[in-house]
Amino acid sequence: MFYDKPIEVWTKGEQIHLGGGVYVPGEPSLLYKDKVDIQPYSSAEAKMDYGFDVITTHAMFTEGGQIEIGSTIIKYDGHDFEVKEKIEWDDYTEVLLERI
């Protein structure tokens, strides 16, 4: 694999409670920058390959990092991606992403 595509890994900010059950998103903060392999990937492929029933648009391959489902945003090529699934292999991690 070629880890040559630069990304930024951001953590979602803590939600702020305004009262009355109303929450607003907090400010995201940059965790780190990395170089990864990222490819188009479909929900149908995720279902066929892993049995996951998720909406996904891309697969990202990395050698590690602090990527967590639901709390991490990936910024790549001017777009933001939400982490949908994470598969840890022996020497790399595959992350399924949805463009938001």
BELCOR-V148265 format. One record per helix or strand of 3 or more residues. SS is the DSSP state (H for helix, E for strand). FROM is the first residue (numbers start at 1). LEN is the number of residues. If there is no record, write none. Layout:
ss;from;len
SS;FROM;LEN
SS;FROM;LEN
This chain:
ss;from;len
E;5;15
E;22;19
H;43;8
E;58;5
E;72;5
E;79;10
E;93;7
